[in-house]
Amino acid sequence: MVNNTGNIFELTSKQVYFFDLDGTIYLGDSLFQGVPKLIEVLRNTKKKFFFLSNNSSISTEDYLKKLNKFNLNINRENLILSQHPTIDYLKKKNFKKVFLLGTQSLKNEFRHEGFELTEENPEILVLAFDQELTYKRLVKAAYLLQNQDIPYIATHLDNRCPTEYGYIPDAGGIAALLYKATERMPKVFGKPNKEMLLFKLDQLGIAPENAVMFGDRLYTDIKMGKEAGVPTCCVLSGEMTIDMIKSSNFKPDFVINGIWELLSEFNKR
């Protein structure tokens, strides 16, 4: 347990629990200890819980498959992903033809949602966490941004993604490459956009102070919670360290070593 600005026992009294995924619930394909039991406890105590992720490298359907390989019995209602508000925006603005910098998994989701994916005369460029990115497609995107003044949006702009072996470049890194060539940055829809939390709380009719956001990134998870008025807890199982927290402008209300410490607090009740 790490020293906190609030009483750690407060974390067990919330009505809604928001969890980041990468670095908070798992690293790569390794689930952190205690997660299945924690989900069981939340269900048994009638708590609402949701998994949030900026990682748009896989579709909603593939996220469900991944989580349920861990026997968590999650359904779509438990997921809030960065592609969800992005797709919602595209539909509201009536965009049909999309140049998507994304994986095949995400492309399948966009096609399922009714979009035409094309490199020829697209109406908008959408940047996601493209783990299958080629230099050829990066060049094509750079030309579009310079020569056609095309609208440009991103699912999220995380700088890096934690894995079992270290960090890898995330969508923010790809955006940085394009910025160096085009001096353009996208409109962003994922974390730290506070609406990723507030829209769900509005649906539930629950005040922000009665929820809590768990995450491993100060500049997305913790910043989002702060701006939404939701108490925040930073876990040290992903990207952040104590020294990074001390030097940051985004101070969490609580800091724990990992999500297993939340389970320990529930077990004390």
N, C-alpha and C positions, 0 to 999 in steps of 0.2 A: 504494500500500500504506500502511496506517495502522499506527502502533505498536500492538503487541499484548503481552498478558501472557504469552503462550506462543510457541513457535516455530511460525511459520505453516506450515512444512513438515509439521508433525504432522497437518495437515488432510488430507493425501493418504494417510495410513496407516490411516484408519478403514475399518471393514467395512460400516457402514450410514450413509447420508446422508439426512437429513430436510431438505426445503426448503419454506419458506413459498412461497406463490405471488405474491399481490399485493404489489408493492414489492420482491420478491426475484428472481423469475423473469421477471416482466413488470410493466408499468404499463398498465392498460387493455388495449388491443389491440396494444401494442408490446412485443415480446419483447426482452429485454436481449441484448447481443452475447455470443456465445460459448456460449449455452445449448445449442443442438443438438450442438455439438462436445463440450461437457462431458458430456452424456448418453451420447454415443457412447463417450467415454473410460471412463465408469463401467461401461458394459456390457462393454467390451473387457477391463477389469481385474477383472471378476466382482464388482463392488461392488453391494450392495443400495441402492436409492434409492426414496424416497417423497416425494410432494408433499402437503403439508398446507395446509389453508385453513380459516379460520373463516368465510369469505365464503359464506353459505348463500343467496345471491340466485339461484344457478343449481343445477340438479340435477347429480347425478353424471354422468348421460349427457351433459348439455350441457357440463360441465367437460371430459369426454373429447373432445368435438367441438372445443372451443376449443383445447385443448392439441395436438390432432393436426392442426389447421390450421397449426400451426407445424412440422409434420413431425417430432414427437418420438416418435411410435409408442408412446404410453402406453396401458396398459390399466387396468382398474379396480383391480387389485392394487397399482398404484403410487399410488393415491389414498387419503388419509385426510382426510375432510371433517367439519365440525362436525355436520352432520345425521346422520352415521352413528351416533355414540354416542347422539344424541337419539332416533333411531328405535329403536335397540336398547332404550333405557330404556322407551319407550312400549309396546313389545311385551312386555317382561318384566313390566310392571305391568298388562298387559291393557287399556290404553286403546284405545278404538275411535273415539269421536266427538271430533274435534279442531277447535278454533278456531285456525287457523293464520294468523298475521301473516307472510305470505311471498309471493313472486312466483308467477306462474303456472307457471314452470319448476319451482319447488320443490313446489308443490301437485301437479303431475303425478307427482313422485317419491313423495310421501306416498300418493297414491291408488294408485299401482302397488304400494306396500308394504302395501296393504289397509286404510288408514284412511278413515273417512268424515269429510269436511271440512264443517263446519256452523257456523252462528252461532246456531242454536237448541238450547239445552240441551246444549252441549258438556261433555265430561267433564274437559277440560283445555285451557289456553291455551298455545300454543307461539309464542314470539317468534323470528323469524329476521330476516335482513337484507332487509326488505321495501322494495324500490325502487319498488314500485307502490302504496305505502301511501296511503290516502285518509283525510281527517279523519273521515269517517263511520265507518270501521272502527276508527280509533283511539278514538273515543268509545264504540263498542260494546265494545271491549276494556276500557276504563276502567270501564264499568258492570258488566261481568262480574266484574272484580277486586274491586269494592266490594260488590256486592249478592249475589253467589253464592258467595263464598269459594272460588272455583275454583282448583285446582292451577295453578301458573304456572311454566313452564320456558323456557329460551332456548338456542338453538344456540350462542350466543357473545355477548359484550358488548364487542366492539371499539368504541371511541369514534368513530373516523373511518376512512374508507377512502381510500387514495391513488389518484389518477387522473392522467392526463397534464396536466390543467389545474389541479390542486389537490386539496384534501381535500373529501370529502362525508360527511354524517352516516351512521354505521353503526348496527348494532343497539343498541349502547350508548346512542346518542342517542335512539333510540325508547324504550328502557327508561327513560331519564331523564325523558322527557315523561310517561310513564305513572306514574312514581314521584311526580312533582310533584302528580299528581291523586289517586293512590291510596295513596301511601306503601308500596307493595309492590315488591319486587325479585325476579326469578326465580332459580331454581336453574339453574346454567350447566353445559353439557356440553363445549363446545369448549375451545380454548386459553384460559387456561394450565393446564387440567387435565392433569396429568402422565400420566394413563392413555392419552392419545392417542399417546404414545411408548412407554410401558412395555408395553402390550398387544402391540404389534408386535414389540418386542424379545423378549418372552417367547415369542411364536410362533416366532421365529427361533433362540432359544436363544443370543442374543448379549448380552453384558454392556453396560450403559449407557456405560461408559467407552470402548467400541469403536465408538461412534456419534458423530455430530455433528449439531447442529441449526443451520440457517442461517435467519435471519429479520431483518425490519426493525423489529420492535416489541419493546421491552424488556419491556413489561408483559404480553405474551402469549407470543411466541416464546422470548425469553431466559428469562423467569421459568419457563416450562414446562420448558425444558431443565435449568435449575438444579435445580428441584425433583425432576426425574427422575434426576439424577445424570449427565446427558448433557452433554458439552462443547458450548459454544455459540459461534456466530460471528454478530455483528451486521453487516449490510450497510447502507451509507449511501445506497442507491439508492431508499429508500422514505420512511418516516416519521421516522426518527431522524437526529440530528446529533451531532457530537462533544460539543458543549456539553450536550445532553440526556443523553448517556451519562455524562458526568462528574458530573452532578447526580443520577443515578438510584441507587437501591439495588440494581438488577439489573445488575451489571457482567458483560458477556460475556467469555469467555476470549480471543476474537479479534475484531478489527474490520477489515473490508475495505471498499473503496469500492463494490464490486459483485461479483456472482457470477463475472464474467469473470476476476477475480484468482485464483479457485480453479483455473480452467482453466490459467492461466499457471503455477501451482505444479505441476500435473500434467505440463505440457509440459517442466518442468525435470528431471523424473525420468529 
